[in-house]
Amino acid sequence: MKKQAVQTPDNNPIAVFVRSQIEQGQKVLEKVETEVTQVVNKILEVSGLDLEKGKNWVENLAEQFEASREEFEKQLSVRVTEVINKVGLATRSQIDDLAKRLESLAKRVETVTRDSARPAPRAKAAPKARRPVAQA
């Protein structure tokens, strides 16, 4: 009998795909942050804002960006969870619970197998029946 590979979050094609999408989203966010910083620096240079006003403006912009990024990650997490539930992938805790149950069953099978391999105790032979003596 051929064993089937267990689908875990590490080798499940859907989980791998979702993980790659999250990683790509994070790369895009990092690139946007870098580009925004460059644009802001250029705006400060061209506008002639003094350093303190420019610093406050950039901090405000960074806070807004961070809030937007956190909201994006939150929404992404919600969507990923919905997809995982819709597809029917097991959660880590469900896999752990199944592993514990499987381990328990394996121990029970081992005990039963070991007990059945022992020779059964021999039953005592029944005493031979005596023949009634014929009376004459």
C-alpha positions in Angstrom: 0.0 0.0 0.0 1.4 3.4 -1.0 1.5 6.1 1.7 0.0 9.4 0.8 1.9 12.5 1.8 0.2 14.5 4.6 -0.7 18.0 3.5 0.7 20.5 6.0 0.8 24.2 5.8 4.5 23.8 4.8 3.9 21.7 1.7 0.2 22.4 0.8 0.2 24.1 -2.7 -2.5 26.6 -1.6 -0.6 27.5 1.5 2.6 27.9 -0.5 0.7 30.1 -3.0 -0.8 32.3 -0.2 2.5 32.6 1.5 4.2 33.8 -1.7 1.4 36.3 -2.3 1.9 37.7 1.2 5.6 38.0 0.7 5.1 39.8 -2.6 2.7 42.2 -1.0 5.2 42.9 1.7 7.9 43.6 -0.9 5.5 46.0 -2.7 4.8 47.8 0.5 8.6 48.2 1.2 9.1 49.5 -2.3 6.3 52.0 -1.9 7.7 53.2 1.4 11.2 53.7 -0.2 9.7 55.6 -3.1 7.5 57.7 -0.9 10.6 58.7 1.2 12.4 59.7 -2.0 9.5 61.7 -3.2 9.1 63.4 0.2 12.8 64.3 0.2 12.5 65.8 -3.3 9.4 67.8 -2.3 11.2 69.2 0.8 14.1 70.1 -1.4 12.0 71.8 -4.1 9.4 73.5 -1.7 12.0 75.0 0.5 10.2 74.0 3.7 12.4 74.4 6.7 13.7 71.2 8.2 11.4 71.2 11.3 8.2 71.7 9.2 9.4 69.1 6.7 10.2 66.7 9.5 6.7 67.1 11.0 5.1 66.6 7.6 7.1 63.5 6.9 6.3 62.0 10.4 2.6 62.7 9.8 2.8 61.1 6.4 4.7 58.1 7.8 2.1 57.6 10.5 -0.7 57.6 7.9 1.3 55.2 5.8 1.9 52.9 8.8 -1.8 52.9 9.6 -2.7 52.1 6.0 -0.1 49.3 6.0 -1.5 47.8 9.2 -5.0 47.9 7.8 -3.9 46.3 4.6 -2.1 43.5 6.5 -5.2 43.0 8.7 -7.5 42.8 5.6 -5.0 40.4 3.9 -5.0 38.2 7.0 -8.8 38.1 7.0 -8.9 37.2 3.3 -6.3 34.5 3.7 -8.2 33.0 6.6 -11.4 33.0 4.5 -9.6 31.2 1.6 -8.1 28.6 3.9 -11.5 28.0 5.6 -13.2 27.8 2.2 -10.7 25.4 0.8 -10.9 23.3 4.0 -7.3 23.3 5.0 -6.7 22.1 8.5 -5.3 24.6 11.0 -2.1 24.0 12.9 -4.1 23.1 16.1 -6.2 20.7 14.1 -3.2 19.0 12.7 -1.6 18.8 16.2 -4.8 17.3 17.6 -4.8 14.7 14.8 -1.2 13.9 15.4 -1.9 13.2 19.1 -4.9 11.0 18.3 -2.8 9.1 15.7 0.0 8.6 18.3 -2.6 7.3 20.8 -4.1 4.9 18.3 -0.6 3.7 17.2 0.2 2.8 20.9 -3.1 1.0 21.2 -2.4 -1.0 18.0 1.0 -1.8 19.3 -0.4 -3.1 22.6 -3.0 -5.2 20.9 -0.4 -6.6 18.4 2.0 -7.4 21.2 -0.7 -9.1 23.3 -1.9 -11.2 20.4 1.6 -12.3 19.6 1.9 -13.9 23.1 0.9 -17.6 23.2 -2.4 -18.1 24.8 -2.2 -19.9 28.1 -3.0 -23.6 27.7 -6.3 -24.7 29.1 -6.2 -27.7 31.4 -7.3 -30.9 29.9 -10.7 -31.9 31.1 -10.6 -35.1 33.2 -11.6 -38.2 31.3 -15.0 -39.3 32.0 -15.3 -42.7 33.8 -17.3 -45.4 32.3 -20.0 -46.6 34.4 -19.4 -50.1 35.6 -22.0 -52.5 34.4 -23.6 -54.4 37.3 -24.6 -57.9 36.8 
